[in-house]
Amino acid sequence: MKMAEEDKNSSPLDEGTEIIAHTAQTAYATTAAVAAGGTAAGMAAGTALAGPLGTVIGALVSNKTVWKILVSIFLFCFLWMFIIANMIGIIFSYLGFANADSYANEAQSTQLTNIRDRVEEVLQQEDYKKEILKIINKKHKAVLKEIDQDKAEKYAGHELVVVDEYETKLKRNLGYYLAVLMMENEDNSTVFSFLGYANSLGIDMSTNLSSPYDSFFYEAAQTYNVPAALLIAMGKVESDFNPNVVSGAGASGIMQLMPSTAASLGVSNVLDPRENIMGGAKYVSQLIEQFKGYSNGLELAIAGYNAGPGAVMKYGYQIPPYAETQAYVKKVLGYVEIQQHQTSTSSSSAKDAQKSDADTEKLQTSYELLKESVEKHLDSFFDWSVTDERKGEATETIYCMEVNGKRGEIDRTTYEQILAQGGNAWQENRTVVSKKVEYTLALLLNAQITGGSGYQYKFVTNKTTFDIVIKLLEYLQKGVDAVKNALSTIFHWTDFVTGGSSGDSFVAGNIDASGDIITYDTVGKGVKKVVYFNQTEEPWKGMSYGSSTIGASGCGPTSMAIIISTLTGQTVTPQMTCAYSIANGEYVPGMGTSHSFPTNAAYHWGLTCERVGKDRMNYVVQSLKEGKMVVEICEAYTITGSGSGHFIVLTGVTRDGYITIADCASRERTGKVYSVETIKSYGRDLSEGAFWIVGKK
């Protein structure tokens, strides 16, 4: 009875206390045994944990052979997991790429070349080129009109001079600029469609299905890079091609779009067959892109259309276990399979005709996508500003004759007639003051795609990446050439790498790689227009410079890029001067750029250079007035306020005796003027001097 009473009064808390106590005793016994020796520890652990069975376990644990086997198995598993995780890097090393940076930059260059070739192919069609130029010309004329209006309001008495970069830059390299525009601003799916490649899943887009709305399906297929057979199959299952059907849930039209989905896709009238099909195709394209990394990506895209992409992700990227969705996927794929069978039995001549038509359609699709991209980004093509305002003197010839005993001015034709008749007429020269205002109609499109550094191959740590690797290995079985072709036609370079200073966001904004033009009001022969680069802005900021970046340590090379580009008329970018610095041993890790760099760089690009100290400021000022430019190395905590030195460029002298500068780290400081004493105080106290005077030979 007493035992019964104790059992009756026992609580879960008491039982937990006993378990904790037993665990503590076990741990204590095991710890003590470990101190006594390995074998004893194994036995004690086994006995303490599981009685007689534990003794057996303890004996195994204390056996050195068993430990060796377990360690070997662990190391094998670890090595295998390491190989799998690093499979992308291993494959690309086999393909001959030195590292992820090498692959990423080569892939971007290859893609830009392919896009440019396709743009040129489109522009070879006169009708296509004429239409695209018509769009650009309309914007160009609108900007010129703005310039005329501004000139009339602010510079009515001035002669107008327009530096038109549409004529000097864009028209000469239209294909290249438009290729960069496409690569920077369009997503992967659009670019692949523009290039005429198979879509992300490698499905044949040629199809011969019959439908009352074939033309709309084909147009949507080409526009959004989705197989027409798939779209028609989905239209058949969704609505049996009834444009007026509305489901109980509110889905409408041939592709059964929900109101919210239709709105997000830009469909204003869901009952319009063309709008509805185009919206459905756009949604399918998005789903294909979302699930392309999975081996069953097509099925997931179809399932996502029916049940929503969230449901697909919820069930581990498998077809959701809904009877309706699973039946829907089977029906759609069944209709696609029927069409594929019909296509395979068609005649050879019919296939050739279809291929020719398909090529024509693909080129038309490329044109439509290019035209759409131009229209969409047209506002970022041009801008304008006043870049110079000046007065000048000119000699003007006037023609005179005597009229009623007085001198009168006549035109040249009358003058020549009077002379021919033996009359009295003469010429006079007079000096007139002319006023000119210069506007620059600037091209804002980027001149180049800038590669980057700091890329890493993706680790194979999820199913998406694993499936991409499996697909890559399938191509590798066909040979190196096959896989390299697939890298640019099936995959996108961002499928394999991550990080980098550029990545998907390597867009260089509105900074032209040829540099900005800044106008200065300087005296004498001083430089009036300077080619300006800013190291803190893309594309330069993230570019590597030795173990650092141009943004962090590239003030010296950027300053010299400003001077060299201005004085030589060449486009010498910070990337080029940094490359020269590294190749010439001028970059000092952890320190920046050597003081020997300005002289060597000037000589390399055919300029003169003389280094002087702070005691020769009069000579520095005189050199600026003669049209030379000066690099100054500033002391820490002076112009920048930071604890490191900084290179700036002195560009000229104003009428008031102040010095104008170009600071490659600050547009704000570039817009100011500084006294000679201030500039002198900024300079470092170096025995060889803080100033490099650079000029033309």
C-alpha positions in Angstrom: 0.0 0.0 0.0 2.8 2.4 0.8 4.4 1.8 -2.6 1.0 2.3 -4.1 0.6 5.5 -2.2 4.1 6.7 -3.4 3.2 5.8 -6.9 -0.1 7.6 -6.6 1.5 10.7 -5.3 4.3 10.7 -7.9 4.1 13.6 -10.4 5.6 14.2 -13.9 7.9 16.7 -12.2 9.2 14.0 -9.9 9.8 11.7 -12.8 11.6 14.4 -14.7 13.8 15.0 -11.6 14.8 11.4 -11.5 15.7 11.4 -15.2 17.8 14.5 -14.7 19.6 12.9 -11.7 20.3 9.7 -13.6 21.7 11.7 -16.5 23.9 13.7 -14.2 25.2 10.5 -12.6 25.9 9.0 -16.0 27.8 12.1 -17.2 29.8 12.1 -13.9 30.7 8.4 -14.3 31.7 8.8 -17.9 33.8 11.9 -17.2 35.7 10.1 -14.5 36.3 7.1 -16.7 37.6 9.3 -19.5 40.1 10.7 -17.1 41.2 7.1 -16.3 41.8 6.1 -20.0 40.2 5.6 -23.4 39.1 2.0 -23.0 37.6 2.5 -19.6 35.8 5.6 -20.9 34.2 3.6 -23.7 33.0 0.8 -21.3 31.8 3.3 -18.7 29.8 5.3 -21.3 28.2 2.1 -22.7 27.3 0.7 -19.2 26.1 4.0 -17.8 23.9 4.6 -20.8 22.4 1.2 -21.5 23.4 -1.5 -19.2 24.6 -4.8 -20.8 23.8 -3.6 -24.3 25.7 -0.5 -23.5 28.7 -2.6 -22.5 28.8 -4.0 -26.1 28.5 -0.5 -27.5 31.2 0.7 -25.2 33.5 -2.1 -26.5 32.9 -1.0 -30.1 33.5 2.6 -29.3 36.8 1.8 -27.6 38.0 -0.3 -30.5 40.6 1.5 -32.6 39.7 -0.3 -35.8 36.1 0.7 -35.5 37.2 4.3 -35.0 39.4 4.2 -38.1 36.5 2.9 -40.2 34.1 5.6 -38.9 36.7 8.3 -39.5 37.3 7.0 -43.0 33.5 7.0 -43.7 33.2 10.5 -42.3 36.1 11.8 -44.4 34.7 10.1 -47.5 31.3 11.7 -47.0 32.8 15.1 -46.3 35.0 14.9 -49.4 32.0 13.8 -51.5 29.9 16.7 -50.2 32.8 19.1 -50.8 33.1 17.9 -54.4 29.3 18.2 -55.0 29.2 21.7 -53.4 32.1 22.9 -55.5 31.0 21.1 -58.7 30.4 24.3 -60.7 33.9 25.5 -60.0 35.3 22.1 -60.9 33.4 22.0 -64.2 34.4 25.5 -65.2 38.1 24.8 -64.3 37.9 21.9 -66.6 36.5 24.1 -69.3 39.6 26.3 -69.0 38.4 29.3 -67.0 41.0 30.5 -64.5 38.4 31.6 -61.9 34.8 33.0 -61.5 35.9 36.5 -62.6 37.4 35.1 -65.8 34.2 33.3 -66.6 31.8 36.1 -65.6 33.6 38.7 -67.7 34.0 36.5 -70.7 30.4 35.5 -70.5 29.3 39.1 -70.4 31.5 40.0 -73.3 30.2 37.1 -75.3 26.6 38.0 -74.6 27.2 41.6 -75.6 28.8 40.5 -78.9 25.8 38.2 -79.6 23.3 41.0 -78.8 25.2 43.4 -81.0 25.3 41.0 -83.9 21.5 40.5 -83.5 20.9 44.3 -83.4 23.0 44.7 -86.6 21.0 42.0 -88.2 17.8 43.8 -87.3 19.2 47.2 -88.6 20.1 45.6 -91.9 16.4 45.5 -92.6 15.7 49.0 -93.9 12.1 49.1 -92.7 13.1 48.1 -89.2 16.1 50.6 -89.1 13.9 53.4 -90.4 11.3 52.8 -87.8 13.8 52.7 -84.9 15.6 55.9 -86.2 12.2 57.6 -86.5 11.5 57.0 -82.8 15.0 58.3 -81.8 14.8 61.2 -84.2 11.6 62.4 -82.7 13.2 62.6 -79.2 16.3 64.2 -80.7 14.2 67.0 -82.4 12.3 67.5 -79.1 15.6 68.1 -77.3 16.8 70.5 -80.0 13.6 72.4 -79.6 14.2 72.7 -75.9 17.7 74.1 -76.6 16.2 76.7 -79.1 13.7 77.8 -76.5 16.3 78.1 -73.8 18.6 80.1 -76.1 15.8 82.4 -77.1 14.9 83.1 -73.5 18.4 83.5 -72.0 20.8 84.2 -74.9 18.8 86.1 -77.5 21.8 88.1 -78.8 24.1 85.2 -79.1 25.1 83.0 -82.0 24.1 79.4 -81.2 26.6 76.5 -81.4 25.3 73.0 -80.7 27.7 70.1 -80.0 25.4 67.2 -81.0 26.4 63.8 -79.7 23.6 62.2 -81.6 25.5 63.0 -84.7 29.0 62.4 -83.4 28.4 59.3 -81.3 25.1 57.6 -81.6 24.6 57.5 -85.3 28.1 56.3 -85.9 27.8 53.4 -83.4 24.0 52.8 -83.3 24.2 49.0 -83.1 26.7 49.0 -80.3 24.8 51.6 -78.1 21.5 49.7 -78.6 23.2 46.4 -77.7 24.4 47.9 -74.4 20.9 49.3 -73.8 19.4 45.9 -74.3 21.9 44.1 -72.1 21.7 46.6 -69.2 17.9 47.0 -69.1 16.2 43.8 -70.2 15.7 40.6 -68.2 17.2 37.2 -69.1 14.1 35.9 -70.8 13.7 39.0 -73.0 17.4 38.9 -74.0 17.1 35.1 -74.9 14.0 35.8 -76.9 15.7 38.7 -78.7 18.6 36.5 -79.6 16.2 33.9 -81.0 17.4 31.2 -78.6 15.3 28.3 -77.3 13.6 29.2 -74.1 15.1 28.4 -70.7 13.7 24.9 -70.7 15.1 24.0 -74.1 11.6 23.4 -75.6 11.2 23.6 -79.4 9.2 26.7 -80.1 8.1 25.7 -83.7 4.6 24.5 -83.6 1.7 23.8 -86.0 -1.3 23.6 -83.7 -4.6 24.8 -85.1 -6.8 27.3 -83.2 -9.2 30.1 -84.0 -6.7 32.5 -82.4 -3.5 31.1 -84.0 -2.1 34.6 -84.9 -2.5 35.8 -81.3 -0.9 32.7 -79.9 2.1 32.9 -82.3 2.5 36.6 -81.6 2.5 36.0 -77.8 4.8 33.0 -78.2 7.4 35.0 -80.1 7.0 38.1 -77.8 7.5 36.3 -74.5 9.7 33.4 -75.7 7.1 30.7 -74.8 6.3 27.7 -77.0 3.1 28.4 -78.9 2.1 24.7 -78.6 2.2 25.2 -74.8 0.1 28.4 -74.9 -2.5 26.8 -77.2 -2.7 23.7 -75.1 -3.3 25.8 -72.0 -5.9 27.8 -73.8 -7.7 24.6 -74.9 -7.7 23.3 -71.3 -8.6 26.6 -69.7 -11.5 27.7 -71.8 -11.7 25.6 -75.0 -10.8 28.8 -76.7 -14.0 30.6 -75.5 -13.0 34.3 -75.1 -16.2 35.1 -73.2 -16.2 32.4 -70.5 -16.0 33.6 -66.9 -15.4 31.0 -64.1 -17.2 30.9 -60.7 -14.0 32.3 -59.1 -14.0 35.2 -61.5 -11.3 34.1 -64.0 -12.0 35.4 -67.5 -11.2 34.8 -71.1 -9.3 32.3 -73.1 -6.4 32.0 -70.6 -8.7 32.4 -67.6 -7.0 35.4 -65.9 -8.1 36.5 -62.5 -8.8 40.3 -62.2 -5.8 41.0 -60.0 -3.4 38.9 -62.1 -4.7 40.6 -65.3 -4.1 44.0 -63.8 -0.5 43.1 -62.8 0.1 41.9 -66.3 -1.1 45.1 -67.9 -4.3 43.6 -69.3 -7.0 46.2 -69.4 -9.8 44.2 -71.2 -9.7 40.5 -70.1 -12.4 39.6 -72.6 -10.3 40.8 -75.6 -8.8 37.6 -77.1 -5.4 39.2 -78.0 -5.0 41.0 -74.7 -6.0 38.0 -72.7 -3.6 35.6 -74.6 -0.7 38.1 -74.4 -1.3 38.5 -70.7 -1.4 34.7 -70.2 1.8 34.3 -72.2 3.6 36.9 -70.1 2.6 35.1 -66.9 3.7 31.7 -68.3 7.0 33.3 -69.2 7.5 34.5 -65.7 6.7 31.1 -64.3 9.1 29.4 -66.7 11.8 31.7 -65.6 11.0 31.2 -61.9 11.2 27.4 -62.2 13.8 26.9 -64.9 16.4 25.6 -62.5 14.4 22.5 -61.8 14.5 19.3 -63.9 10.7 19.3 -63.8 10.5 23.0 -64.5 7.9 22.8 -67.3 5.5 20.8 -65.1 6.0 23.3 -62.2 5.3 26.3 -64.5 2.1 24.7 -65.7 1.1 23.7 -62.2 2.0 27.2 -61.0 -0.4 28.7 -63.6 -3.2 26.5 -62.2 -2.6 26.5 -58.5 -0.3 29.5 -58.1 3.5 29.5 -57.7 3.2 29.6 -53.9 1.5 26.2 -53.8 4.4 24.8 -55.9 7.0 26.1 -53.5 4.9 25.0 -50.5 5.1 21.4 -51.6 8.8 21.3 -52.2 8.9 22.3 -55.8 6.7 19.4 -56.8 3.2 19.4 -58.5 0.9 20.2 -55.6 -1.2 17.2 -54.5 -4.4 18.7 -55.8 -6.5 16.4 -58.0 -7.5 19.4 -60.2 -3.9 20.6 -60.6 -2.4 17.2 -61.4 -5.1 16.5 -64.0 -4.5 20.0 -65.5 -0.8 19.4 -65.9 -1.5 16.0 -67.6 -4.0 17.5 -70.0 -1.8 20.4 -71.0 1.2 18.1 -71.6 -1.1 15.7 -73.5 -2.1 18.4 -76.0 1.5 19.5 -76.4 2.6 15.9 -77.1 -0.1 15.5 -79.8 1.2 18.6 -81.5 4.7 17.4 -81.4 3.6 14.1 -83.0 1.9 16.1 -85.8 5.0 18.1 -86.4 7.3 15.1 -86.6 5.1 13.5 -89.3 5.1 16.6 -91.5 7.0 16.6 -94.9 10.6 17.7 -95.2 9.6 20.6 -97.5 7.0 21.7 -95.1 9.6 21.7 -92.3 12.0 23.8 -94.5 9.2 26.3 -95.2 8.3 26.3 -91.5 12.0 27.0 -90.6 12.2 29.9 -93.0 9.0 31.3 -91.6 10.2 30.8 -88.1 13.5 32.6 -88.9 11.5 35.5 -90.3 9.2 35.5 -87.3 12.2 35.4 -84.9 13.8 38.4 -86.6 10.5 40.3 -86.5 10.3 39.4 -82.8 13.8 40.7 -82.2 12.8 43.9 -84.0 9.7 44.3 -81.9 11.7 43.7 -78.6 14.4 46.2 -79.7 11.8 48.8 -80.7 10.0 48.3 -77.4 13.2 48.7 -75.4 14.1 51.9 -77.3 10.6 53.3 -76.7 10.7 52.3 -73.0 14.0 54.0 -72.3 13.9 56.9 -74.7 13.8 59.5 -72.0 17.3 58.3 -70.9 18.9 58.8 -74.4 19.6 62.5 -74.4 20.0 65.6 -72.2 21.4 69.0 -72.8 23.3 71.8 -71.0 25.1 75.1 -71.7 28.7 74.2 -71.9 30.3 77.4 -73.0 29.6 81.1 -73.3 32.1 83.4 -74.9 32.7 86.7 -76.6 35.0 87.2 -79.5 36.2 89.7 -82.2 35.8 89.1 -85.9 36.8 91.1 -89.0 33.9 91.8 -91.3 34.1 93.0 -94.9 31.6 95.7 -95.9 31.0 97.1 -99.4 30.4 100.9 -99.9 29.6 103.5 -102.6 28.9 107.2 -102.7 25.2 108.1 -102.6 24.3 111.9 -102.9 27.8 112.8 -101.7 27.6 110.5 -98.7 29.0 107.0 -98.0 26.4 104.2 -98.2 26.7 100.5 -97.6 25.7 98.0 -100.3 25.6 94.3 -100.8 28.3 92.4 -102.6 26.3 91.8 -105.7 25.7 95.5 -106.2 29.3 96.2 -105.4 30.4 93.8 -108.2 27.9 95.3 -110.7 29.1 98.9 -110.0 32.7 97.8 -110.5 31.8 96.0 -113.8 30.2 99.2 -115.1 33.3 101.3 -114.1 31.6 103.0 -111.2 33.1 104.0 -107.9 32.7 101.4 -105.1 35.1 100.1 -102.4 35.6 97.7 -99.6 36.1 98.4 -95.9 37.0 96.1 -93.0 35.7 96.6 -89.5 35.9 94.7 -86.3 32.7 93.4 -84.8 32.1 91.8 -81.4 30.5 88.4 -81.5 28.8 86.5 -78.7 28.4 82.8 -78.9 26.7 80.3 -76.6 27.5 76.6 -76.8 25.0 73.9 -75.9 25.9 70.2 -75.7 23.2 67.8 -76.6 24.7 64.9 -74.6 24.2 61.2 -75.3 23.5 59.5 -72.0 23.6 55.9 -73.2 26.5 53.9 -71.8 29.4 53.4 -74.2 30.4 50.0 -72.8 29.5 47.2 -70.4 32.0 47.1 -67.6 33.1 43.7 -66.2 33.7 43.3 -62.6 35.6 41.3 -60.0 35.0 39.5 -56.8 32.7 36.9 -58.4 32.4 33.4 -56.8 31.1 30.2 -58.3 27.8 29.2 -56.7 27.9 26.4 -54.2 25.5 23.5 -54.9 23.5 23.8 -51.8 19.9 23.7 -53.1 17.9 21.8 -55.6 17.7 24.7 -58.1 21.5 24.8 -58.4 21.8 21.0 -58.3 19.4 20.6 -61.2 21.3 23.3 -63.2 24.5 21.3 -62.6 22.8 18.1 -63.8 21.7 19.8 -67.0 25.2 21.2 -67.5 26.7 17.7 -67.0 24.3 16.4 -69.7 25.7 18.9 -72.2 29.2 18.1 -71.0 28.7 14.5 -72.1 28.4 15.8 -75.7 31.8 17.5 -75.5 33.3 20.8 -74.4 32.1 22.7 -77.5 28.5 21.6 -76.7 28.6 22.8 -73.2 30.3 26.1 -74.1 27.5 26.7 -76.7 24.9 25.9 -74.1 26.5 28.4 -71.7 25.4 31.3 -74.0 22.3 29.9 -75.6 20.5 27.9 -72.8 22.0 29.2 -69.6 22.6 32.7 -68.3 26.0 33.5 -66.7 24.3 34.4 -63.4 23.1 30.8 -63.1 26.7 29.9 -62.1 28.2 32.8 -60.3 27.3 35.2 -57.5 28.8 38.3 -56.0 31.1 40.6 -58.0 31.3 44.3 -58.3 28.9 44.3 -61.1 26.6 41.2 -61.1 23.2 41.8 -62.5 23.5 45.4 -61.5 26.6 46.4 -63.5 24.6 49.2 -65.1 26.8 52.3 -65.3 23.8 54.7 -64.9 24.0 57.8 -67.0 27.8 58.1 -66.9 29.3 57.9 -70.4 32.5 55.8 -70.3 34.1 58.5 -72.5 33.9 61.0 -69.6 31.9 64.1 -68.8 32.8 67.5 -70.2 33.3 70.3 -67.7 33.8 73.9 -68.9 36.0 76.3 -67.0 36.3 80.1 -67.4 40.1 80.4 -67.3 42.5 83.1 -68.5 45.2 83.0 -71.1 45.7 79.7 -72.9 44.3 77.9 -69.9 42.3 74.7 -70.5 38.7 75.6 -71.0 37.1 72.1 -71.3 38.1 69.1 -69.2 37.2 65.5 -69.6 36.1 64.5 -66.1 35.9 61.1 -64.5 34.7 60.4 -60.9 36.3 57.5 -59.1 33.3 57.2 -56.7 30.8 56.7 -59.4 30.0 53.6 -61.5 31.3 52.1 -63.6 34.7 53.0 -62.0 33.8 52.7 -58.3 33.6 48.9 -58.1 36.4 48.1 -60.5 39.4 46.3 -59.0 42.7 48.2 -58.6 45.3 45.7 -57.3 44.0 44.4 -54.0 41.6 47.4 -53.7 39.2 49.2 -55.9 39.3 52.4 -58.0 36.7 53.9 -55.7 38.8 53.4 -52.7 42.4 53.8 -54.0 42.3 55.0 -57.6 42.6 58.8 -57.2 46.0 58.9 -58.8 45.1 56.9 -62.0 41.8 58.7 -62.2 43.4 62.1 -62.0 45.8 61.1 -64.8 42.9 59.8 -66.9 41.4 63.3 -66.7 44.6 65.0 -67.8 45.5 62.5 -70.5 42.0 62.5 -72.0 41.9 66.3 -72.0 45.3 67.0 -73.4 45.5 64.2 -76.0 41.9 64.0 -77.2 41.9 60.3 -76.7 39.5 58.4 -74.4 41.8 57.1 -71.6 39.7 55.8 -68.8 40.5 55.2 -65.1 40.4 51.5 -65.9 43.1 52.0 -68.5 45.4 54.1 -66.3 44.9 51.6 -63.4 45.9 48.7 -65.6 49.0 50.6 -66.6 49.8 51.4 -63.0 49.7 47.7 -62.0 51.6 46.5 -65.1 54.3 49.1 -64.5 54.6 48.3 -60.7 53.2 51.6 -59.6 50.5 50.2 -57.4 51.6 49.7 -53.7 49.3 47.2 -51.8 47.8 48.9 -48.7 49.3 52.3 -49.7 47.8 53.2 -53.1 49.7 54.7 -56.1 53.4 55.4 -56.2 54.6 59.0 -56.6 56.5 57.9 -59.7 53.2 57.1 -61.5 52.2 60.6 -62.8 55.5 61.1 -64.6 55.6 57.6 -66.1 52.0 57.8 -67.2 52.4 61.2 -68.8 55.4 59.9 -70.8 53.6 56.7 -71.7 50.8 58.7 -73.3 53.1 61.1 -75.1 53.0 64.1 -72.8 55.6 66.0 -70.9 55.9 66.1 -67.1 57.9 68.2 -64.6 57.7 67.8 -60.9 58.1 70.9 -58.7 57.8 71.8 -55.0 55.5 74.2 -53.1 58.2 76.9 -53.3 57.5 77.4 -57.0 53.8 78.3 -56.9 54.3 81.2 -59.3 55.6 78.7 -61.9 52.7 76.4 -61.3 50.2 79.3 -61.9 52.1 80.4 -65.0 52.0 76.9 -66.4 48.3 76.7 -65.9 47.9 79.9 -67.8 49.9 78.4 -70.7 47.5 75.5 -71.1 49.2 72.9 -69.0 47.5 70.9 -66.3 48.9 70.0 -62.9 48.5 67.0 -60.6 48.8 67.7 -56.8 49.3 65.2 -54.0 47.4 66.6 -51.0 48.3 66.0 -47.4 45.9 64.0 -45.2 43.1 66.0 -43.4 43.2 68.8 -46.0 41.0 68.9 -49.0 39.1 65.6 -48.2 39.2 65.7 -44.4 40.2 62.1 -44.4 43.3 60.5 -42.9 44.9 59.6 -46.2 46.5 61.6 -49.0 44.6 62.4 -52.2 45.5 63.4 -55.8 43.6 66.3 -57.5 44.0 68.0 -60.8 44.6 71.8 -61.2 43.0 72.9 -64.4 43.5 76.7 -64.8 43.4 80.2 -63.3 40.4 82.6 -63.2 40.5 86.3 -63.9 40.5 86.9 -60.2 43.6 84.7 -59.7 41.9 81.7 -58.2 42.7 78.2 -59.2 40.1 75.8 -60.7 40.4 72.1 -60.0 39.0 68.7 -61.0 38.7 66.5 -58.0 38.0 62.9 -59.1 36.4 62.1 -55.8 34.0 65.1 -55.5 31.9 66.9 -58.1 31.1 69.5 -55.3 34.8 70.4 -54.8 35.3 70.4 -58.5 32.8 73.2 -58.9 34.7 75.5 -56.5 37.7 77.8 -56.9 40.6 78.0 -54.5 43.2 80.7 -53.7 46.8 80.0 -54.6 47.7 79.9 -50.9 45.0 77.3 -50.1 46.2 75.1 -52.9 49.8 75.5 -51.6 48.7 74.6 -48.1 47.1 71.4 -49.3 50.3 70.1 -50.9 52.5 67.6 -49.1 55.9 68.7 -48.0 57.9 66.3 -50.1 61.6 66.9 -51.1 60.8 66.1 -54.8 57.7 68.3 -54.8 53.9 68.0 -54.5 53.1 69.1 -58.1 53.4 67.4 -61.5 53.1 69.9 -64.4 51.8 68.0 -67.5 51.7 69.4 -71.0 51.7 68.6 -74.6 55.0 68.0 -76.5 
